């Protein structure tokens, strides 16, 4: 385990170097604007943010800051540091992602299981065609339609984020974010459940007179969940990238929105900070999933 | 299995716990919800740059001079002023009752302190050269401020309404350093004080109880909601979450006019939409005929009517109409019909050495945006119909386009715009001076520079105006740019909001607004 942890360090370093080079390679700079600055004013601002230094020197400066845990000031949100912005944006993205994931697992697994049990029935077909639709319609189409219907026409839910609406403001973004994942998980669960239900050990359990509820709960669900669990990694990644779009569409002040704006504004430090933060997060999540896998399937642990 | 269940439970719980209620005890406050289409990059008036930052800063602070809701100059923190006969010395008398949000008196010294910080290189202010014509600023006593100028600057009063010239509280800066522009730290002298700021989401401002005109400030709380997407902002307006929008979506404009026509405010705006030529390279270097031909072949009336369609006016001048003390010069060909213009354009195109057999090859660059694309496509077809050449349209990300324009290597024709910083023709004419950094086409005319210099030396407003109008005539005849149309300001304002005024600067101070009682 320690070995894997150490192995993550070069990966992270590579990500930092690549990201640094890429943001600086993009044409334009953080202070370019249609309202062009007088030459000496522009030069003074470049100097104030050390952007006049050669790239290697800027990189050394950045790495030195990073080792002290300092991600630097944001160029676009000049009254905030990058750490402050990540600190304010991440909890929101996390809540959004976690709620969407929870909803996706809850609805996905149960509807998938039901579909598997009633294989070939009307219900099965309804669930599966819903799943197909959920996979194929992109977020930026779903979101405005939901807003128009539920917020503008019916006025049940808020259309934007920044009003004082407590939990209600989470509903539309979470549904939008969860929809494609519900669909994937339902399909995965159904397929794997059908597989497991056809296995010998299930037949044995049934022959011993166990009811179908008990069979599902005690014997079938656990092995049927393995493909879903493997899908958790990609699902988390999909939700992470999904939050970028959803936050932009709903105006949610999460990390995703900062990331997009940061890239468009050439806010070098903000983009780098978020890339490093996400890279570290994904590397650790992969570790966690590996460990979880071990708990569920003893064979993995022995290897 | 148990671990998954536990994980799920934790996830749901963490979500619910973190988004628990808020709405307590705020019912009695009157609240105005405004849309703001970009996040202010800073609320430190010296580090701010965007129009949106200035919008919020005008709620928080106050300069010596201010504007009424309809855009007339009026007293701000100064209650009166005198101007010397040579127009070189201004003496301002501050209101003795002017106070900061912590109760301290606003003194002349605070204005001096602010301007010193503005021009200090370490501040790295974008508007560091905003007061370039000011030679000296001094506090004669606590409530008297004198400003000395290099040359007559008739727009000085207009400059002094800009947030970059607002006073600063030295105590707040000493205590918090450059991080003072945050809720709880910022001390401001305007009608409102910053109470909350969620980056990327909303800025909340509350009444400044110490503001000298607090008695006439109607609304207790202002929330500026960041709404960068026009359609999303419109949805929020329709859902009743916003009282005022920062814009109106192009795509839904007909629907807006139909459904919310009474709430729609369209007004002339000091903002020009233009195409620049790269004058440092062929085909436009040394080819005024070609530049004029392309400009004349554009049917601007058709464009503003059918393509942009939100009330924009066709541009035949560089300075927009409605600017104080100025009558924009228009192109000599402006009185002709489009057919007559097209014929001249064809002749000029031929004179420049192009024909059907040997057509012009051209690239037109614009930043990725629906309206810009529609305009470019329309102009592409006008040039094809009138002059018979095919222009390649290239859309680029904004920062890429800006870098290309600056480098002057690959650009030929490019889209740009300019918003006036103050109500004077100078804010438009000055950017085409040969030494001005914002002169993106690279226009250089000794005659034009000389005329503007002469204008700047005039103490007589009428003579100054004549020199500037002549300068504009000289420049228009050289065709360094293609003025296309003048923008309009576009807002939706709920009927419950009173006190809204349309003006060419598109400034809308929250302190001028009030809310009608619910019907």
Interface residues (C-beta under 8 A of the other chain):
Chain A: X26 X27 X28 X29 X32 X33 X34 X35 X36 X37 X38 X39 X41 X42 X44 X45 X48 X49 X76 X77 X78 X79 X80 X85 X88 X89 X91 X94 X95 X98 X99 X101 X102 X105 X106 X144 X147 X148 X151 X152 X155 X158 X159 X160 X161 X162 X163 X164 X166 X167 X169 X170 X221 X222 X225 X229 X248 X249 X250 X251 X252 X253 X254 X257 X258 X261 X264 X265 X266 X292 X295 X296
Chain B: X1 X3 X4 X8 X11 X12 X14 X15 X16 X18 X19 X20 X21 X22 X23 X26 X33 X39 X41 X42 X43 X44 X47 X49 X121 X122 X124 X125 X126 X128 X129 X179 X181 X182 X198 X199 X200 X201 X202 X223 X225 X226 X227 X228 X229 X231 X232 X235 X236 X238 X239 X240 X241 X242 X397 X398 X399 X400 X402 X403 X404 X406 X416 X417 X418 X419 X436 X437 X438 X440
